[in-house]
């Protein structure tokens, strides 16, 4: 059996640009892509914490250490600069792979600089 699991996430990054006339995609600071193990052109899901929009697109490179998170093309209607978003990627794993599976979770500050990285999400309390 194959299961689709959260492979990685960039948690609560801040949108820096929204470019309607740029070719559709999401430009992400290359350092963040590497930390989250997201490849250029990989499909990503974006969850806009600010306005509730959810959509998918693909990742493209932005300058390393720039902090850029740019929502481009038609998706620019779904996010604006200063919005807080979660960027997630998923992958298929078989049962044997799940024995050692751990997602790559990246947490940033308000300038999209990496603050911490983990591979577990704390259990939600009542």
N, C-alpha and C positions, 0 to 999 in steps of 0.2 A: 504494500500500500504506500502511496505517496501522500504526503501532507504538505500543504502550503503554510509556511511559517514566516514570521517576521525575521528577515535576515539582518536588517539594520534600520536605524532611525536617527535623524537629526531632530532633536527635541526642542521645540519652542524657539526656532530661529526667527529672525526678524527680516521681513521683506525689505530690501533696499531699493529695488527698481521694479517697475511694471511697464514693460515695453510692448505696446499693442502692435506696432509695425515691425517688430523683430520676428524672425522665423520662430515658430512655436517651440517652446521648450522651457526648461528652468535652468538658468545659469547658476552654478554653485561654486563658491570658493573651492579651488582644487584641494586645499588642505583638509577641508571638511569632507569632500568626496573620499579622499584616501582614508581618513579616520573612520568613516562609516562603511568602507568597502563597497562604495557605489561606483560603477564604471561609467565612463562617458557613453552616452546613448542608452543607458539602461533605463527601463521603465521604472517610474516612481509614482507613488501616490502622495498627494498633498492634501492635508487636512488643515483648513484655515480656522484657527482657534478664535480669531477676531470676529468673523462673520458666519461661520458654520459651513462654508462651501467645502466640498470634497471633489477632487478631480485627479485624473492621472495624466502624465506627460512623460517626458524623458529628460535625463540630466545632460547638461553640457558644461564644459569647463568655464570657470571664471578665474581671474588672476589669483594665484596663491596668496594667502594672507590678506586679501582685500576685504573679506567679510561679505562679499557680494552674494545676495540671493535675489535673482531677477526672474520674475514671472513674465513670460514672453508670449506673443501671439494672442490667440483668442482667449487663452487662460488669463490674460491680463485683466479681463473683466471680472475675474474671481478673486483677485488679491491686489492690494494697494501697498505702497511703501508704508512701513511701520506696522503692518499686520504681523501677527505672530502665527507661525505655521509649524506643522510637524511634517517632515518629509520621511516617508517610509519606503523600504524596498522589501520584496518578498521573494522566497525561493522554494522550490520543491525539494523535499528530503524524504528518503526512505526510512524505514524503522531502524535500520542499522546506523544510519547517519545521525539519527536523532539521539542516539546514546551519548554522543559528544557535542551535540548542537548547543551553541550559545550565540544569541544575537549580539551585534555590535551597536551599542547605544551611546550616542554622543550628545552631551549637554553643553550649552553655550551661555555666554553672558549677553548683554543687550547689544554688543557690537559684533556678535557672531564669532567670538573667540572661544575656543574650546576651554571649558572649565573642568570637566570630568568625563570619563568614559567608563561604562559599566557593561555587564552582560546579563544583568537581571533587573527586573522591575520589582520594587518592594510589594509585598502582599498588601492589598487594600484592606484597611481596618473598617470595622462597622461604624 
